[in-house]
Amino acid sequence: MATNGSDALAVLGDATRRAIVERLAEQPASVGELASVVPVSRPAVSQHLKVLREAGLVSERAVGTRRVYRLEPLALAALRDQIDTFWRRALESYDEAAAAAAGAGAGDARDERDVEEIR
């Protein structure tokens, strides 16, 4: 079930979930494999995976008696788009502030170079 990017950002506010996502970025993994790389129990990993699944960031499939989890590329692309939008807006605000400062005589050409370096 896919949700909006704000939900995904909130879900990734938890360090354990971020660690799970980082591990799944390398390759799909089972709960046991994930539990070996995070400092929580297998039941806790399962709960984190449930939250990630409900946010649409991961999916699961049965492989024998195990469930293997993987990242959902479309959900991650949507999340990246949202972060790119935030970044673009921040740069535009900086551009506007720098232009206003330059117009008031307080800025210099360095402001424009700083903006270009950030981009």
Protein Blocks (a to p, Z undefined) as FASTA:
>chain_A
ZZdfklmmmmmmpmklmmmmmmmmmpgcdfklmmmmcccdfklmmmmmmmmmmnopaccd
dehjbccddddfklmmmmmmmmmmmmmmmmmmmmmmmmmmmmnopacfklmmmmmmmZZ
